[in-house]
Amino acid sequence: MAQSAADIEEYIGGFPDEIGEILRRIRQIFADRVPDAGEKISYQMPTVTMDGQSLVYFAAWKQHIGMYPIPVADEALESRIAPYRAAKDTVKFVYRKPIPYDLIEQIADLMVSRRLDSELDPRQGEQTV
């Protein structure tokens, strides 16, 4: 893993081309789907922000890409996410299998929807997505 990168481009540049391409595609998916998406390095990982608050972290590891925190989805989407769940709010996409970019798009849409819902409904309290 790239250590102490100053920005996401430097982080991605610290990996072999094949892994860098995966990271770039994930980055682009969130850039395309998150309104006014921002970026930063937080906890030494690329982080996508929405309205200045962290929305998702993603990182390259020795054998997989991890994304955090991924909320529980409706039954249909959760059945697609389930094979990649590594913990309650973590997904892992191993390099030896094709990366499901269409699923990552759905996860991004879910996260944006949840964040927008929490902003519209003050009864939901602090959003933990």
C-alpha positions as protocol buffer text, in pm:
chain_id: "A"
residue {
  index: 1
  type: MET
  ca { x: 0 y: 0 z: 0 }
}
residue {
  index: 2
  type: ALA
  ca { x: 123 y: 352 z: -79 }
}
residue {
  index: 3
  type: GLN
  ca { x: 230 y: 521 z: 242 }
}
residue {
  index: 4
  type: SER
  ca { x: 131 y: 877 z: 333 }
}
residue {
  index: 5
  type: ALA
  ca { x: 31 y: 999 z: -13 }
}
residue {
  index: 6
  type: ALA
  ca { x: -43 y: 1370 z: -35 }
}
residue {
  index: 7
  type: ASP
  ca { x: -337 y: 1320 z: -272 }
}
residue {
  index: 8
  type: ILE
  ca { x: -529 y: 1048 z: -451 }
}
residue {
  index: 9
  type: GLU
  ca { x: -324 y: 1067 z: -771 }
}
residue {
  index: 10
  type: GLU
  ca { x: -4 y: 1011 z: -572 }
}
residue {
  index: 11
  type: TYR
  ca { x: -171 y: 722 z: -386 }
}
residue {
  index: 12
  type: ILE
  ca { x: -274 y: 554 z: -712 }
}
residue {
  index: 13
  type: GLY
  ca { x: 70 y: 616 z: -861 }
}
residue {
  index: 14
  type: GLY
  ca { x: 223 y: 404 z: -586 }
}
residue {
  index: 15
  type: PHE
  ca { x: 68 y: 85 z: -727 }
}
residue {
  index: 16
  type: PRO
  ca { x: 131 y: -130 z: -1035 }
}
residue {
  index: 17
  type: ASP
  ca { x: -61 y: -21 z: -1345 }
}
residue {
  index: 18
  type: GLU
  ca { x: -326 y: -297 z: -1318 }
}
residue {
  index: 19
  type: ILE
  ca { x: -418 y: -195 z: -964 }
}
residue {
  index: 20
  type: GLY
  ca { x: -395 y: 173 z: -1049 }
}
residue {
  index: 21
  type: GLU
  ca { x: -648 y: 123 z: -1329 }
}
residue {
  index: 22
  type: ILE
  ca { x: -895 y: -37 z: -1086 }
}
residue {
  index: 23
  type: LEU
  ca { x: -850 y: 250 z: -840 }
}
residue {
  index: 24
  type: ARG
  ca { x: -897 y: 508 z: -1118 }
}
residue {
  index: 25
  type: ARG
  ca { x: -1220 y: 344 z: -1233 }
}
residue {
  index: 26
  type: ILE
  ca { x: -1360 y: 336 z: -879 }
}
residue {
  index: 27
  type: ARG
  ca { x: -1258 y: 699 z: -833 }
}
residue {
  index: 28
  type: GLN
  ca { x: -1432 y: 793 z: -1160 }
}
residue {
  index: 29
  type: ILE
  ca { x: -1751 y: 605 z: -1068 }
}
residue {
  index: 30
  type: PHE
  ca { x: -1787 y: 810 z: -751 }
}
residue {
  index: 31
  type: ALA
  ca { x: -1687 y: 1134 z: -926 }
}
residue {
  index: 32
  type: ASP
  ca { x: -1963 y: 1073 z: -1182 }
}
residue {
  index: 33
  type: ARG
  ca { x: -2232 y: 983 z: -928 }
}
residue {
  index: 34
  type: VAL
  ca { x: -2169 y: 1199 z: -622 }
}
residue {
  index: 35
  type: PRO
  ca { x: -2303 y: 1554 z: -648 }
}
residue {
  index: 36
  type: ASP
  ca { x: -2012 y: 1799 z: -608 }
}
residue {
  index: 37
  type: ALA
  ca { x: -1782 y: 1513 z: -509 }
}
residue {
  index: 38
  type: GLY
  ca { x: -1466 y: 1607 z: -328 }
}
residue {
  index: 39
  type: GLU
  ca { x: -1155 y: 1404 z: -266 }
}
residue {
  index: 40
  type: LYS
  ca { x: -897 y: 1376 z: 5 }
}
residue {
  index: 41
  type: ILE
  ca { x: -667 y: 1129 z: 173 }
}
residue {
  index: 42
  type: SER
  ca { x: -801 y: 1024 z: 511 }
}
residue {
  index: 43
  type: TYR
  ca { x: -670 y: 739 z: 723 }
}
residue {
  index: 44
  type: GLN
  ca { x: -407 y: 704 z: 445 }
}
residue {
  index: 45
  type: MET
  ca { x: -681 y: 604 z: 197 }
}
residue {
  index: 46
  type: PRO
  ca { x: -852 y: 779 z: -94 }
}
residue {
  index: 47
  type: THR
  ca { x: -1174 y: 929 z: 36 }
}
residue {
  index: 48
  type: VAL
  ca { x: -1468 y: 1066 z: -161 }
}
residue {
  index: 49
  type: THR
  ca { x: -1660 y: 1342 z: 11 }
}
residue {
  index: 50
  type: MET
  ca { x: -2010 y: 1478 z: -34 }
}
residue {
  index: 51
  type: ASP
  ca { x: -2094 y: 1820 z: 108 }
}
residue {
  index: 52
  type: GLY
  ca { x: -1754 y: 1822 z: 275 }
}
residue {
  index: 53
  type: GLN
  ca { x: -1816 y: 1501 z: 471 }
}
residue {
  index: 54
  type: SER
  ca { x: -1654 y: 1166 z: 401 }
}
residue {
  index: 55
  type: LEU
  ca { x: -1879 y: 936 z: 202 }
}
residue {
  index: 56
  type: VAL
  ca { x: -1659 y: 639 z: 110 }
}
residue {
  index: 57
  type: TYR
  ca { x: -1302 y: 525 z: 161 }
}
residue {
  index: 58
  type: PHE
  ca { x: -1134 y: 285 z: -80 }
}
residue {
  index: 59
  type: ALA
  ca { x: -793 y: 128 z: -68 }
}
residue {
  index: 60
  type: ALA
  ca { x: -570 y: -119 z: -246 }
}
residue {
  index: 61
  type: TRP
  ca { x: -433 y: -404 z: -43 }
}
residue {
  index: 62
  type: LYS
  ca { x: -209 y: -697 z: -129 }
}
residue {
  index: 63
  type: GLN
  ca { x: -490 y: -914 z: -271 }
}
residue {
  index: 64
  type: HIS
  ca { x: -798 y: -692 z: -291 }
}
residue {
  index: 65
  type: ILE
  ca { x: -957 y: -350 z: -309 }
}
residue {
  index: 66
  type: GLY
  ca { x: -1150 y: -257 z: 4 }
}
residue {
  index: 67
  type: MET
  ca { x: -1435 y: -5 z: 30 }
}
residue {
  index: 68
  type: TYR
  ca { x: -1573 y: 133 z: 356 }
}
residue {
  index: 69
  type: PRO
  ca { x: -1832 y: 196 z: 505 }
}
residue {
  index: 70
  type: ILE
  ca { x: -2084 y: 28 z: 279 }
}
residue {
  index: 71
  type: PRO
  ca { x: -2438 y: 37 z: 420 }
}
residue {
  index: 72
  type: VAL
  ca { x: -2679 y: -252 z: 415 }
}
residue {
  index: 73
  type: ALA
  ca { x: -2894 y: -229 z: 103 }
}
residue {
  index: 74
  type: ASP
  ca { x: -3241 y: -350 z: 11 }
}
residue {
  index: 75
  type: GLU
  ca { x: -3274 y: -725 z: -31 }
}
residue {
  index: 76
  type: ALA
  ca { x: -3209 y: -736 z: -406 }
}
residue {
  index: 77
  type: LEU
  ca { x: -2897 y: -519 z: -399 }
}
residue {
  index: 78
  type: GLU
  ca { x: -2771 y: -678 z: -78 }
}
residue {
  index: 79
  type: SER
  ca { x: -2784 y: -1020 z: -244 }
}
residue {
  index: 80
  type: ARG
  ca { x: -2539 y: -883 z: -505 }
}
residue {
  index: 81
  type: ILE
  ca { x: -2317 y: -721 z: -243 }
}
residue {
  index: 82
  type: ALA
  ca { x: -2318 y: -1021 z: -6 }
}
residue {
  index: 83
  type: PRO
  ca { x: -2044 y: -1224 z: -179 }
}
residue {
  index: 84
  type: TYR
  ca { x: -1809 y: -928 z: -133 }
}
residue {
  index: 85
  type: ARG
  ca { x: -1897 y: -842 z: 227 }
}
residue {
  index: 86
  type: ALA
  ca { x: -1600 y: -893 z: 455 }
}
residue {
  index: 87
  type: ALA
  ca { x: -1754 y: -727 z: 761 }
}
residue {
  index: 88
  type: LYS
  ca { x: -2069 y: -541 z: 853 }
}
residue {
  index: 89
  type: ASP
  ca { x: -1971 y: -232 z: 654 }
}
residue {
  index: 90
  type: THR
  ca { x: -1681 y: -351 z: 439 }
}
residue {
  index: 91
  type: VAL
  ca { x: -1661 y: -496 z: 89 }
}
residue {
  index: 92
  type: LYS
  ca { x: -1356 y: -658 z: -69 }
}
residue {
  index: 93
  type: PHE
  ca { x: -1302 y: -709 z: -439 }
}
residue {
  index: 94
  type: VAL
  ca { x: -1021 y: -960 z: -495 }
}
residue {
  index: 95
  type: TYR
  ca { x: -787 y: -903 z: -787 }
}
residue {
  index: 96
  type: ARG
  ca { x: -812 y: -1260 z: -915 }
}
residue {
  index: 97
  type: LYS
  ca { x: -1179 y: -1207 z: -1009 }
}
residue {
  index: 98
  type: PRO
  ca { x: -1330 y: -944 z: -1237 }
}
residue {
  index: 99
  type: ILE
  ca { x: -1409 y: -622 z: -1051 }
}
residue {
  index: 100
  type: PRO
  ca { x: -1790 y: -570 z: -1059 }
}
residue {
  index: 101
  type: TYR
  ca { x: -1789 y: -205 z: -1167 }
}
residue {
  index: 102
  type: ASP
  ca { x: -2166 y: -212 z: -1228 }
}
residue {
  index: 103
  type: LEU
  ca { x: -2214 y: -315 z: -865 }
}
residue {
  index: 104
  type: ILE
  ca { x: -1982 y: -36 z: -749 }
}
residue {
  index: 105
  type: GLU
  ca { x: -2201 y: 206 z: -947 }
}
residue {
  index: 106
  type: GLN
  ca { x: -2508 y: 75 z: -762 }
}
residue {
  index: 107
  type: ILE
  ca { x: -2327 y: 107 z: -429 }
}
residue {
  index: 108
  type: ALA
  ca { x: -2234 y: 466 z: -513 }
}
residue {
  index: 109
  type: ASP
  ca { x: -2596 y: 545 z: -600 }
}
residue {
  index: 110
  type: LEU
  ca { x: -2711 y: 385 z: -273 }
}
residue {
  index: 111
  type: MET
  ca { x: -2466 y: 587 z: -69 }
}
residue {
  index: 112
  type: VAL
  ca { x: -2567 y: 915 z: -234 }
}
residue {
  index: 113
  type: SER
  ca { x: -2935 y: 833 z: -189 }
}
residue {
  index: 114
  type: ARG
  ca { x: -2886 y: 751 z: 180 }
}
residue {
  index: 115
  type: ARG
  ca { x: -2691 y: 1072 z: 237 }
}
residue {
  index: 116
  type: LEU
  ca { x: -2957 y: 1281 z: 61 }
}
residue {
  index: 117
  type: ASP
  ca { x: -3236 y: 1106 z: 253 }
}
residue {
  index: 118
  type: SER
  ca { x: -3065 y: 1181 z: 583 }
}
residue {
  index: 119
  type: GLU
  ca { x: -3034 y: 1548 z: 487 }
}
residue {
  index: 120
  type: LEU
  ca { x: -3403 y: 1570 z: 395 }
}
residue {
  index: 121
  type: ASP
  ca { x: -3541 y: 1386 z: 700 }
}
residue {
  index: 122
  type: PRO
  ca { x: -3410 y: 1536 z: 1025 }
}
residue {
  index: 123
  type: ARG
  ca { x: -3573 y: 1250 z: 1220 }
}
residue {
  index: 124
  type: GLN
  ca { x: -3307 y: 1015 z: 1084 }
}
residue {
  index: 125
  type: GLY
  ca { x: -3039 y: 1185 z: 1288 }
}
residue {
  index: 126
  type: GLU
  ca { x: -2671 y: 1163 z: 1204 }
}
residue {
  index: 127
  type: GLN
  ca { x: -2606 y: 957 z: 894 }
}
residue {
  index: 128
  type: THR
  ca { x: -2342 y: 689 z: 941 }
}
residue {
  index: 129
  type: VAL
  ca { x: -2283 y: 607 z: 576 }
}
